[in-house]
Amino acid sequence: MRQNSARYFCNKDCEYYPCHQTQETEEFNCLFCYCPLYLLKDKCGGNFKYTKNGVKDCSACMLPHAEGGYDYVLEKIRGMN
């Protein structure tokens, strides 16, 4: 099991944990509870779709919650400059 750190945090006491369906609950990273890449729209690189009303639906995306997600998110943010 991982330890909570600057790159990983797991809140199993959250009423929404896990917020995505997954078999990997021991590796689920809650650090980016709200994905900072949401506003990148179709350039975020995650597994998303748009609803018929034009709302971005990220419910199938595990990118910020999976191993390596922290590094991916930071690289995307750095590339925005």
Secondary structure by P-SEA (a helix, b strand, c coil): cccccccccccccccccccccccccccccccccccccccccccccccccccccccccccccccccccaaaaaaaaaaaacc
